Amino acid sequence: MQPAAAQTAAQRDGHAAAAAPREGARKTRPRARRGEVRTSWITLAGLAVLIAAWWLSVRLLHVPSYILPDPLAVVRALWSGLAVSPASATGYYLPLWSTFCNAAIGFAIGTGAGLVLGSLMAESRTVERLLMPYAFALQSLPKVAIAPLIVIWLGFGDGSKIAIAALLSFFPILINSFTGLRAVEPERIDLMRSLSASRLETYRIVKLPNAAPYIFAGLDMAVVYALLGTIVAEFLGAQQGMGVVITQAQAVTDVAGVFAALVILGAMGILLHAVVRRLEKRVVHWADRNKR
Protein backbone atom coordinates (compact mmCIF):
# COMPACT_ATOMS: atom_id res chain seq x y z
CA MET A 1 0.00 0.00 0.00
CA GLN A 2 2.82 2.37 0.74
CA PRO A 3 4.41 2.15 -2.75
CA ALA A 4 1.00 2.73 -4.36
CA ALA A 5 0.39 5.74 -2.13
CA ALA A 6 3.84 7.08 -2.90
CA GLN A 7 3.21 6.61 -6.63
CA THR A 8 -0.12 8.43 -6.37
CA ALA A 9 1.53 11.29 -4.47
CA ALA A 10 4.28 11.48 -7.09
CA GLN A 11 1.65 11.63 -9.84
CA ARG A 12 -0.13 14.44 -8.01
CA ASP A 13 3.15 16.32 -7.63
CA GLY A 14 3.90 15.80 -11.32
CA HIS A 15 0.48 17.11 -12.35
CA ALA A 16 0.91 20.10 -10.04
CA ALA A 17 4.37 20.84 -11.46
CA ALA A 18 3.02 20.60 -15.02
CA ALA A 19 0.07 22.83 -14.17
CA ALA A 20 2.26 25.50 -12.52
CA PRO A 21 3.77 26.84 -15.79
CA ARG A 22 0.31 26.96 -17.38
CA GLU A 23 -1.08 28.90 -14.43
CA GLY A 24 1.91 31.23 -14.53
CA ALA A 25 1.36 31.82 -18.24
CA ARG A 26 -2.33 32.58 -17.63
CA LYS A 27 -1.41 35.12 -14.96
CA THR A 28 1.28 36.68 -17.17
CA ARG A 29 -1.05 37.31 -20.13
CA PRO A 30 -3.47 39.65 -18.29
CA ARG A 31 -0.51 41.53 -16.82
CA ALA A 32 0.98 41.96 -20.28
CA ARG A 33 -2.36 43.20 -21.63
CA ARG A 34 -2.72 45.65 -18.75
CA GLY A 35 0.81 46.88 -19.43
CA GLU A 36 -0.01 47.41 -23.12
CA VAL A 37 -3.22 49.29 -22.26
CA ARG A 38 -1.34 51.47 -19.77
CA THR A 39 1.33 52.23 -22.36
CA SER A 40 -1.34 53.16 -24.92
CA TRP A 41 -3.00 55.54 -22.49
CA ILE A 42 0.34 57.16 -21.64
CA THR A 43 1.07 57.61 -25.35
CA LEU A 44 -2.33 59.18 -25.99
CA ALA A 45 -1.94 61.47 -22.98
CA GLY A 46 1.46 62.61 -24.25
CA LEU A 47 -0.03 63.29 -27.68
CA ALA A 48 -2.84 65.35 -26.14
CA VAL A 49 -0.36 67.42 -24.13
CA LEU A 50 1.75 67.99 -27.26
CA ILE A 51 -1.24 69.16 -29.32
CA ALA A 52 -2.44 71.42 -26.49
CA ALA A 53 1.02 72.99 -26.14
CA TRP A 54 1.15 73.45 -29.93
CA TRP A 55 -2.26 75.16 -30.01
CA LEU A 56 -1.47 77.42 -27.05
CA SER A 57 1.88 78.41 -28.57
CA VAL A 58 0.25 79.44 -31.83
CA ARG A 59 -2.57 81.33 -30.09
CA LEU A 60 -0.68 83.08 -27.30
CA LEU A 61 2.55 83.86 -29.15
CA HIS A 62 0.75 84.81 -32.39
CA VAL A 63 3.01 82.63 -34.52
CA PRO A 64 2.40 83.23 -38.26
CA SER A 65 0.72 80.37 -40.12
CA TYR A 66 3.55 80.17 -42.65
CA ILE A 67 5.92 79.26 -39.78
CA LEU A 68 3.71 77.05 -37.60
CA PRO A 69 0.11 76.41 -38.64
CA ASP A 70 -2.76 75.95 -36.24
CA PRO A 71 -3.55 72.30 -35.37
CA LEU A 72 -7.06 72.81 -36.74
CA ALA A 73 -5.59 73.89 -40.09
CA VAL A 74 -3.54 70.69 -40.18
CA VAL A 75 -6.66 68.65 -39.38
CA ARG A 76 -8.54 70.38 -42.21
CA ALA A 77 -5.66 69.65 -44.61
CA LEU A 78 -5.67 66.01 -43.50
CA TRP A 79 -9.42 65.75 -43.98
CA SER A 80 -9.29 67.31 -47.43
CA GLY A 81 -6.79 64.65 -48.53
CA LEU A 82 -8.47 61.70 -46.81
CA ALA A 83 -12.17 62.41 -47.37
CA VAL A 84 -11.92 61.67 -51.10
CA SER A 85 -12.10 58.61 -53.28
CA PRO A 86 -9.01 56.35 -52.99
CA ALA A 87 -8.60 56.66 -56.77
CA SER A 88 -8.65 60.46 -56.67
CA ALA A 89 -5.47 62.22 -57.78
CA THR A 90 -6.05 64.98 -55.20
CA GLY A 91 -6.05 62.66 -52.19
CA TYR A 92 -3.30 61.03 -50.16
CA TYR A 93 -4.12 57.43 -51.00
CA LEU A 94 -2.35 57.04 -54.34
CA PRO A 95 0.85 58.85 -53.23
CA LEU A 96 0.90 56.91 -49.97
CA TRP A 97 0.44 53.61 -51.79
CA SER A 98 3.28 54.46 -54.20
CA THR A 99 5.62 55.36 -51.34
CA PHE A 100 4.67 52.24 -49.38
CA CYS A 101 5.16 49.85 -52.32
CA ASN A 102 8.58 51.22 -53.24
CA ALA A 103 9.69 51.25 -49.60
CA ALA A 104 8.48 47.66 -49.12
CA ILE A 105 10.31 46.39 -52.21
CA GLY A 106 13.50 48.23 -51.25
CA PHE A 107 13.17 46.94 -47.68
CA ALA A 108 12.84 43.34 -48.90
CA ILE A 109 15.85 43.64 -51.22
CA GLY A 110 18.05 45.44 -48.69
CA THR A 111 17.25 43.17 -45.75
CA GLY A 112 17.58 40.02 -47.86
CA ALA A 113 21.00 41.06 -49.14
CA GLY A 114 22.07 42.16 -45.65
CA LEU A 115 21.05 38.84 -44.09
CA VAL A 116 22.84 36.81 -46.76
CA LEU A 117 26.07 38.80 -46.61
CA GLY A 118 25.97 39.02 -42.81
CA SER A 119 25.60 35.23 -42.64
CA LEU A 120 28.48 34.70 -45.07
CA MET A 121 30.75 37.04 -43.08
CA ALA A 122 29.80 35.33 -39.81
CA GLU A 123 30.57 31.90 -41.27
CA SER A 124 33.86 32.81 -42.99
CA ARG A 125 36.67 34.98 -41.70
CA THR A 126 37.91 35.38 -45.27
CA VAL A 127 34.59 36.78 -46.46
CA GLU A 128 34.50 39.05 -43.40
CA ARG A 129 37.95 40.51 -44.16
CA LEU A 130 36.98 40.92 -47.80
CA LEU A 131 33.58 42.61 -47.42
CA MET A 132 33.47 44.31 -44.02
CA PRO A 133 35.75 47.29 -44.91
CA TYR A 134 33.69 48.04 -48.03
CA ALA A 135 30.44 47.77 -46.08
CA PHE A 136 31.63 50.35 -43.55
CA ALA A 137 33.00 52.57 -46.31
CA LEU A 138 29.61 52.47 -48.05
CA GLN A 139 27.78 53.24 -44.82
CA SER A 140 30.07 56.19 -44.04
CA LEU A 141 29.22 57.91 -47.34
CA PRO A 142 26.51 60.58 -46.96
CA LYS A 143 23.34 59.23 -48.53
CA VAL A 144 22.29 62.75 -49.54
CA ALA A 145 25.33 62.79 -51.83
CA ILE A 146 24.73 59.28 -53.21
CA ALA A 147 21.01 59.73 -53.85
CA PRO A 148 21.39 62.20 -56.78
CA LEU A 149 23.82 59.81 -58.46
CA ILE A 150 21.34 56.94 -58.11
CA VAL A 151 18.59 59.12 -59.58
CA ILE A 152 20.87 59.97 -62.53
CA TRP A 153 21.72 56.32 -63.10
CA LEU A 154 18.23 54.85 -62.66
CA GLY A 155 16.02 57.78 -63.63
CA PHE A 156 13.06 59.39 -61.91
CA GLY A 157 10.93 56.25 -61.82
CA ASP A 158 10.45 53.61 -59.17
CA GLY A 159 13.92 52.09 -59.69
CA SER A 160 15.79 54.92 -57.98
CA LYS A 161 13.37 54.95 -55.03
CA ILE A 162 13.69 51.20 -54.54
CA ALA A 163 17.50 51.39 -54.81
CA ILE A 164 17.85 54.12 -52.18
CA ALA A 165 15.42 52.33 -49.84
CA ALA A 166 17.40 49.10 -50.24
CA LEU A 167 20.68 50.92 -49.64
CA LEU A 168 19.49 52.47 -46.39
CA SER A 169 17.92 49.26 -45.05
CA PHE A 170 20.92 47.08 -45.96
CA PHE A 171 23.45 48.05 -43.29
CA PRO A 172 21.37 47.55 -40.09
CA ILE A 173 20.54 43.97 -41.08
CA LEU A 174 24.11 43.27 -42.17
CA ILE A 175 25.63 44.31 -38.84
CA ASN A 176 22.87 42.88 -36.62
CA SER A 177 22.79 39.49 -38.33
CA PHE A 178 26.60 39.30 -38.27
CA THR A 179 26.68 40.19 -34.55
CA GLY A 180 23.88 37.77 -33.65
CA LEU A 181 25.40 34.86 -35.52
CA ARG A 182 28.78 35.46 -33.90
CA ALA A 183 27.23 35.72 -30.42
CA VAL A 184 26.43 31.99 -30.16
CA GLU A 185 27.95 30.26 -27.13
CA PRO A 186 30.87 27.99 -28.13
CA GLU A 187 29.43 25.18 -26.02
CA ARG A 188 26.36 24.98 -28.26
CA ILE A 189 28.55 24.80 -31.36
CA ASP A 190 30.63 22.05 -29.75
CA LEU A 191 27.45 20.15 -28.92
CA MET A 192 26.32 20.25 -32.55
CA ARG A 193 29.75 19.06 -33.68
CA SER A 194 29.61 16.17 -31.21
CA LEU A 195 26.27 15.20 -32.78
CA SER A 196 27.92 15.20 -36.25
CA ALA A 197 25.68 18.04 -37.44
CA SER A 198 26.54 19.69 -40.72
CA ARG A 199 27.43 23.36 -40.98
CA LEU A 200 24.04 24.15 -42.49
CA GLU A 201 22.23 22.29 -39.70
CA THR A 202 24.23 24.17 -37.07
CA TYR A 203 23.33 27.45 -38.77
CA ARG A 204 19.63 26.60 -39.01
CA ILE A 205 19.15 25.00 -35.58
CA VAL A 206 21.51 27.00 -33.36
CA LYS A 207 22.92 30.14 -34.96
CA LEU A 208 19.87 31.55 -36.74
CA PRO A 209 17.51 31.25 -33.72
CA ASN A 210 20.20 32.82 -31.54
CA ALA A 211 20.56 35.72 -33.99
CA ALA A 212 16.80 36.23 -34.42
CA PRO A 213 16.45 38.96 -31.72
CA TYR A 214 19.38 40.83 -33.27
CA ILE A 215 17.89 40.47 -36.75
CA PHE A 216 14.51 41.81 -35.66
CA ALA A 217 16.20 44.76 -33.98
CA GLY A 218 17.81 45.48 -37.35
CA LEU A 219 14.48 45.05 -39.12
CA ASP A 220 12.93 47.58 -36.75
CA MET A 221 15.50 50.17 -37.85
CA ALA A 222 15.58 49.11 -41.49
CA VAL A 223 11.84 49.50 -42.05
CA VAL A 224 12.04 53.17 -41.05
CA TYR A 225 15.21 53.72 -43.09
CA ALA A 226 13.51 52.23 -46.16
CA LEU A 227 10.67 54.72 -45.79
CA LEU A 228 13.17 57.58 -45.40
CA GLY A 229 15.10 56.48 -48.47
CA THR A 230 11.95 56.42 -50.58
CA ILE A 231 10.98 59.93 -49.44
CA VAL A 232 14.48 61.24 -50.22
CA ALA A 233 14.29 59.84 -53.74
CA GLU A 234 10.86 61.41 -54.22
CA PHE A 235 12.24 64.78 -53.12
CA LEU A 236 14.93 64.60 -55.78
CA GLY A 237 12.50 63.86 -58.57
CA ALA A 238 9.47 61.63 -58.99
CA GLN A 239 6.00 61.70 -60.47
CA GLN A 240 4.13 60.26 -57.49
CA GLY A 241 4.61 59.71 -53.78
CA MET A 242 4.37 61.48 -50.45
CA GLY A 243 7.64 63.25 -51.13
CA VAL A 244 6.05 64.80 -54.22
CA VAL A 245 3.04 65.86 -52.12
CA ILE A 246 5.34 67.62 -49.65
CA THR A 247 7.31 69.29 -52.46
CA GLN A 248 4.14 70.56 -54.13
CA ALA A 249 2.78 71.90 -50.82
CA GLN A 250 6.07 73.70 -50.15
CA ALA A 251 5.98 75.27 -53.61
CA VAL A 252 2.68 77.03 -52.82
CA THR A 253 3.60 77.75 -49.15
CA ASP A 254 0.94 75.35 -47.89
CA VAL A 255 2.57 74.70 -44.52
CA ALA A 256 -0.55 72.99 -43.16
CA GLY A 257 -0.45 70.60 -46.11
CA VAL A 258 3.22 69.85 -45.38
CA PHE A 259 2.38 69.11 -41.73
CA ALA A 260 -0.51 66.90 -42.82
CA ALA A 261 1.80 64.83 -45.04
CA LEU A 262 4.33 64.58 -42.22
CA VAL A 263 1.61 63.36 -39.85
CA ILE A 264 0.66 60.64 -42.34
CA LEU A 265 4.29 59.57 -42.74
CA GLY A 266 4.72 59.51 -38.95
CA ALA A 267 1.63 57.34 -38.56
CA MET A 268 2.91 55.06 -41.30
CA GLY A 269 6.26 54.70 -39.51
CA ILE A 270 4.52 53.84 -36.24
CA LEU A 271 2.36 51.26 -38.01
CA LEU A 272 5.36 49.60 -39.69
CA HIS A 273 7.22 49.54 -36.36
CA ALA A 274 4.18 47.89 -34.71
CA VAL A 275 4.01 45.27 -37.47
CA VAL A 276 7.69 44.37 -37.00
CA ARG A 277 7.28 44.16 -33.22
CA ARG A 278 4.18 41.96 -33.56
CA LEU A 279 6.03 39.68 -35.98
CA GLU A 280 8.96 39.54 -33.57
CA LYS A 281 6.69 38.40 -30.74
CA ARG A 282 5.30 35.67 -32.99
CA VAL A 283 8.67 34.42 -34.25
CA VAL A 284 11.06 35.10 -31.34
CA HIS A 285 8.56 34.08 -28.67
CA TRP A 286 11.23 32.62 -26.39
CA ALA A 287 13.06 35.96 -26.14
CA ASP A 288 9.79 37.75 -25.32
CA ARG A 289 9.07 35.22 -22.59
CA ASN A 290 12.52 35.68 -21.08
CA LYS A 291 12.01 39.47 -21.00
CA ARG A 292 8.74 39.03 -19.12
N, C-alpha and C positions, 0 to 999 in steps of 0.2 A: 504493500500500500504506500509505503514511503516513496519508492522510486516513481510510482504513478503520480503521486501528489507533487513531487519535485518536478516531474516533466510538465504537469499542468501549470505549475507556477512559472516555469521557464517559458512556456508558450505564452502565458499572459504577459510576462515581461517583454517577450519578443514583439507581441502585438502592440504593447504600449510604446516600445521604442520605435516601431515602424510608424505608429500614429503620431508621435511627437513632431517629426518634421512636417507632416501634413498640417497639423494644427498650427505650427509656427508659420507655415506659408500662408494659411488662411488669415492669421492675425497680421502678417506683414502687408498683405494686399490692401486692406482698408487703410492702414497707415500710409502706404504709398499714395493711395488715391487722395487722402486728406492732405498730404504734402503737396500734391499737384494742384489741388483746388486752392490751397493757401498761396502757392506761388502765382497762380493765375490772378487771384484777387490783388496780390501785391503789385503785379505788373500793371493791371488795370488802374489801380490807385496811382501809381507813378505816372501813367499816361495822362490821367485826369489832372494831376498837379502840373504836369508839363504844359498841357493845353491852357489851363487857367493862367499860369505864369506868362505864357505867350500872349494871350488875349489882354491881360492887364498891362503888359509892357507896351503893346501897340496902342492901347487906349490912353494910358496915363502919360506915356512919354511922347505921344503924338508922332510915332515913327511913320515915315511916308510909306505908302503901299508899294512903291517900286523898290524899297529896301527890304521890308518885311511885311507881307500882306496879313490881313486879318484872318484868323482861323475860319470864319464864316465864308470868306472869299475863296479859301482853299476848298472848303466843303462844296461850295457851288461849282467850282471848276471840276472837282471830282464827279459830282452828280451829272454835269453836262457831258462828261466823257463816258460815264457808265450807264446812264439812263437812255441808251440808244440801242439799236439793233446790233448784235454781235458782228454782222456783216457790214456795218456802216464804216465808211472811211474816216468819219469824224470822231469816232469813239476810240477807246483805249484797247479794245479787245484784239483787233488785228495786229497792232504794233506789239502788244504784250505777247501774243502768241508767237510772232516772228522772233522776238528776243528770247523767249523761253525755248523754242525749238533749236535755235542756233547754240544757245548756252548748253542745252542738254546734249547735243551731238558733240560739241567741243569737250564737255565734261567727260563723256564716255570715252572719247579718243585719248584725252590727256591722262585720265586715271588708269585706263587700260595699259597705255605705254609705260606710265610710271610704275605700275605694279609689276609688269614684266621685267623692266630694266632693274628695278629695285631687287627683285628676286634673283636675277642673274648676278648682280653685284654681291648680294649676300651669300650666294652659293659659291662664288669664285673670286678669289683674291686678285687674279689676273684681270678679270672683267672690271672689278672695282677700281684697280689702279688705272685702267684704260679709260673708263667713262666718268668716274667721279670728278676729276678736275674740270672736264668740259661741262658737266652738269652745273657745278658751282659757278663757272665762268658765265654760262648762259643765264643763270638766275641773277647774277650780279649786274647784268646789263639792264639799263632802265627800259621798262616796257613801253613807256611813252615814246622813246626813240625808235624802238623796233616796230611798233605798230604802223607808222606811216610806210615803212619799207614793205611790210606784209600786205598792206592795202595796194601798194604799187605793183607788187608781184602777182597778187591774186585778184585784184580788181575790187570794185565796190559792191560786189554781190555777197552771197552768204559764205563763200569760201574764206574770205578774210576774217569774218566774224568768228567762224568756227575755229580757224587756225589760232587766233589770239586767245580765245577761250581755252583751247586745248593747251596752249603754251603756259597760261597762268595756272591751270589746274594740274599740270604735270609734276612740278617740283614737290608740292606737299606730299603727294602719294609716293613719289620716289624715295624721299628721305624717311617718311614714316614706315613704309613697308621694309626698307633696308634695316632700320633700327629695330623694328619688331622681330624680324627674322633672325637678327643677330643676338637678340636678347634671350634666346632659349637657354635654359639651364643645361650645362654639359652633361649632367647625369641622365637627363631624358634622351639626349642623343646617344649616349653610351648604351642605354637600355634598348633603343631601337637597333643599334648595331649588334647587340648580343642576341637579339631576336632574328638576325639575318634580314632585316628590312632593307629594301632598296632605298636609294637616295630620293626617288620620287615619293615613295611611301612615307619616308621620314618627313619630307616637306609637307605632304598632304595631311598627315595624322598629327604631327607635333608642331612643326614650325608655323604653318599657316594659321591654325587656331590660336597659337601664342601671339602671333602678330596681328590678329583681327582687331583688338582694341586700338592699336596704333594706326592701322589702316583706316578705321572709321573716324579716328581723330583727323587724319589727313583728308578724308572725304568731306568732313564737316567744313574744313577750310576751303577745299577745292571747289565745292559747289558755289560758294560765294565768289571766289576768284573767277570762275567761269562766267558768272553773271556780269562781273565787273569788266572782264575782257570783251564780252559782247557789246556792252554799252560804249566802251572806248572805241571799238571799231565803228559803231554807228555814229559816234561823234565825228569821226574823221571822214565819213562819207558813206551813206547808205540810202536806200530808197524807202525802207520801212523799219520800224523798231521804236522802242521807247527812247533811245538816244536821239532819233530824228524828231520825236515829239518834243523833247526838251529843247533841242536846237531851234525848232520852229517857234516855240513859245518865247525863247530868249530873243529871237529876231524881232518880235513885235512887243517886247517888254512886258510879256504876260507872266509876271512873277508868280501869281497864284497858280497859273497853269504849270509852271516849273515845279512848284511845291507839290502840286497834285501828282505829277508824274513821279516825283521822288518818294511820295508816300506809297504809291503803288509798288515801286521797286523795293522799298523797305519791307512792305508786307510780303512781297514775293520772296525776299531773302529769308524772312522769318519762317515762311511756309516750307521752303526748301530745307532749312536747318531742322525744322520739326520732322520732316520726312526722313532725313538721314538719322536723327536720333531714334525715331520709332523703329527704323530698320535695324539699327544697332541693337536695340533691346531685343528684337526678335532673333537676330543672328548670334550676337555675343551675349547670350542670356546668362552664362556663368559669370562673366565679369560684372554684370548688373547685380547679380545676387550677392557677390562678394562685397560690392560697395554698400548694399543695404545691410 
